[in-house]
Amino acid sequence: MTGRPQNELFQKLSAHDFELLAPHLQSVELPANHILHHAGDSIAVVHFPCGPAFVSFAVPVEDDREVESLLVGREGAVGVPAGRGPSLAYSRIVVKVGGTVVRLPLRALEQAQQKSTSLQDLFARYAACQFAQLLQTAACNAAHSIEQRAAKWIIAAQEYIGGDEIPLTHEQLAGMLGVSRSYASRVIQMFKARRILATRRGAILILDAPALEASACACNGAVKKHFGEVLGGL
């Protein structure tokens, strides 16, 4: 690899810490719907989404359904252990929007952390941020309407992609919200009637970003504020 990947965790590393990891990094191009882990898999590789790529955590529930509980993009990584011992995937982890993903063997990360307390600190802070993000998602699912949550997820996807065309189907949005496809379609139709969104095959178009922002809950902002407070000083 030449230069640092377009992932914010790599951007925060000192030159010395990046040199510890660089020989072990592998950049790959992964398509949408590529599965990184199934629930119960042993995690041996940490994945760092780069640029517009992002992945989702789909938690299985009854009736063979899944609910997406977390999106991870260039601000973070997938597979960072929260402590010592074996790391097992609790959910299915799948690429939502394809692009560049950097792989780092978990063993190589652990060995580098033994040589650098600043590396230990960075990934411990990130693991704490990801836990806070999960707590916020749980609170959001309990407190906010389907419409607010739909707007929140679409805004999050827009921020990762950096454009107003989101490659997201009604079925994928339904998975994010934990509702049926028909319910997700009704929500989209409501936004279309207000000229906030439009659709084309396999994508959602944002027509009025300020109105979409006004329709969303404040959970994305709360998570970003926490990330800034915990990781901003590194």
C-alpha positions in Angstrom: 0.0 0.0 0.0 1.1 3.6 -0.7 -0.1 6.3 1.7 -2.6 6.0 4.4 -6.0 4.5 3.7 -9.1 6.9 3.7 -10.2 5.7 7.1 -10.2 8.1 10.1 -8.6 5.7 12.5 -5.5 5.4 10.3 -5.5 9.2 10.0 -5.2 9.5 13.8 -2.1 7.3 14.1 1.3 8.6 14.7 3.9 7.8 12.0 5.5 5.2 14.3 2.1 3.5 15.0 1.2 3.4 11.3 4.5 1.9 10.5 3.8 -1.0 12.9 0.6 -1.8 11.1 1.4 -0.9 7.5 3.2 -4.2 6.5 0.1 -6.2 7.5 -2.5 -4.1 5.7 -4.3 -5.4 2.6 -6.6 -3.2 0.5 -9.5 -5.0 -1.2 -12.5 -3.9 -3.2 -15.7 -5.5 -1.9 -19.1 -5.3 -3.5 -22.4 -4.5 -1.8 -23.9 -7.5 0.0 -20.5 -9.1 0.6 -20.7 -10.9 4.0 -17.7 -10.2 6.3 -19.0 -12.4 9.1 -21.9 -14.6 10.0 -23.3 -14.7 13.6 -21.1 -17.0 15.6 -18.0 -16.7 13.4 -14.6 -16.3 15.1 -13.2 -12.9 14.1 -9.5 -13.1 13.0 -9.4 -10.0 10.8 -10.3 -6.3 11.5 -11.9 -4.5 8.5 -11.6 -0.8 8.0 -14.1 0.7 5.5 -12.6 3.5 3.4 -14.1 6.4 1.5 -17.8 5.9 0.8 -17.9 2.2 1.7 -19.8 1.2 4.8 -21.0 -2.0 6.5 -24.0 -2.9 8.7 -24.5 -5.2 11.7 -27.7 -7.3 11.1 -28.9 -8.9 14.3 -31.2 -12.0 13.9 -34.6 -11.9 15.7 -37.6 -14.2 15.6 -39.4 -15.2 12.4 -36.1 -15.4 10.5 -35.9 -11.6 10.4 -32.8 -9.4 10.9 -32.7 -5.9 12.3 -29.7 -3.7 11.4 -28.4 -2.2 14.6 -25.2 -0.4 13.5 -23.6 1.2 10.5 -19.8 1.5 10.3 -17.9 3.5 7.7 -14.7 5.4 7.4 -14.9 6.7 11.0 -14.2 3.2 12.4 -13.6 -0.5 12.0 -15.3 -3.9 12.3 -13.8 -6.6 14.5 -12.0 -4.5 17.0 -12.0 -6.6 20.2 -13.6 -5.1 23.3 -11.2 -7.0 25.6 -9.0 -10.0 25.8 -10.0 -13.5 24.7 -11.7 -15.0 21.7 -13.8 -12.6 19.6 -17.0 -13.9 18.1 -19.4 -12.1 15.8 -22.8 -11.7 17.4 -24.5 -10.6 14.2 -24.2 -10.9 10.5 -21.9 -8.2 9.2 -22.4 -7.3 5.6 -21.1 -4.6 3.2 -23.9 -2.2 2.6 -22.3 0.1 0.0 -19.3 -1.4 -1.7 -15.9 0.1 -2.1 -12.4 -0.1 -0.6 -12.0 -2.1 2.7 -8.6 -2.5 4.4 -8.0 -5.8 6.1 -5.7 -6.2 9.2 -5.1 -9.6 10.8 -6.3 -9.3 14.4 -3.1 -11.0 15.6 -1.0 -8.4 13.9 -3.0 -5.6 15.6 -2.6 -7.3 19.0 1.2 -7.7 18.5 1.5 -4.0 17.5 -0.5 -2.9 20.5 2.0 -4.8 22.8 4.7 -2.4 21.4 2.6 0.8 21.6 0.5 2.2 24.4 -0.9 4.8 22.1 -2.2 2.1 19.8 -3.9 0.4 22.8 -5.4 3.8 23.7 -6.8 4.5 20.3 -8.6 1.2 19.8 -9.8 1.1 23.4 -11.3 4.5 22.9 -12.9 3.4 19.6 -14.4 0.3 21.2 -15.9 2.5 23.8 -17.4 4.8 21.1 -18.9 1.9 19.3 -20.5 0.6 22.5 -22.0 4.1 23.0 -23.3 4.0 19.4 -25.0 0.7 20.1 -26.6 2.2 23.3 -27.8 5.2 21.2 -29.3 2.9 18.6 -31.2 0.9 21.3 -32.6 4.1 22.8 -33.5 5.4 19.3 -35.4 2.2 18.5 -37.4 2.6 21.7 -38.1 6.3 21.6 -38.4 7.5 18.1 -40.9 7.0 15.3 -40.3 4.9 12.1 -40.2 8.1 10.1 -37.6 9.7 12.3 -35.4 6.6 12.2 -35.8 6.3 8.5 -34.6 9.8 8.0 -31.7 9.2 10.4 -30.5 6.1 8.5 -30.8 7.8 5.1 -28.8 10.8 6.4 -26.1 8.5 7.8 -25.8 6.8 4.4 -25.6 10.2 2.6 -22.8 11.3 4.9 -20.8 8.1 4.1 -21.4 8.3 0.3 -21.0 12.1 0.0 -23.9 12.4 -2.5 -27.6 12.6 -2.7 -28.2 9.3 -4.5 -28.2 6.5 -2.0 -28.0 2.9 -3.4 -30.6 1.6 -0.9 -33.7 -0.5 -1.8 -37.0 -0.5 0.1 -36.1 -4.0 1.4 -32.7 -2.8 2.7 -34.3 0.2 4.4 -36.9 -2.2 6.0 -34.0 -4.2 7.4 -32.5 -1.1 8.9 -35.8 -0.2 10.5 -36.8 -3.7 11.6 -40.2 -3.5 9.7 -41.8 -5.1 6.8 -41.0 -4.0 3.2 -44.5 -2.7 2.7 -44.2 -0.5 5.8 -40.8 0.9 4.6 -42.4 1.6 1.2 -45.2 3.6 2.9 -42.6 5.7 4.8 -40.8 6.4 1.5 -44.1 7.3 -0.1 -44.8 9.8 2.7 -41.4 11.5 2.1 -42.0 11.4 -1.7 -45.4 13.2 -1.2 -43.6 15.9 0.7 -41.0 16.2 -2.1 -38.2 15.3 0.3 -37.2 12.1 -1.4 -37.6 10.5 -4.8 -36.8 6.9 -5.9 -35.3 5.2 -8.9 -34.5 1.5 -9.3 -32.3 0.4 -6.5 -31.8 3.9 -5.1 -33.2 6.7 -3.0 -32.7 10.3 -4.1 -32.6 13.1 -1.6 -34.4 16.2 -3.0 -34.6 18.3 0.2 -31.8 17.7 2.6 -32.8 20.3 5.2 -36.3 18.9 5.3 -35.0 15.4 5.7 -32.7 16.6 8.5 -35.7 18.2 10.2 -37.6 14.9 10.0 -34.8 12.9 11.7 -34.1 12.4 15.3 -31.0 13.8 16.9 -29.3 10.5 17.5 -26.7 10.8 14.7 -25.6 14.1 16.1 -25.3 12.7 19.6 -23.1 9.9 18.4 -20.9 12.2 16.3 -20.5 14.5 19.3 -19.4 11.6 21.5 -16.9 10.4 18.9 -15.5 13.9 18.7 -15.1 14.2 22.5 -13.5 10.8 22.9 -11.3 10.6 19.8 -10.9 14.2 18.9 -7.8 14.8 21.1 -5.7 12.1 19.6 
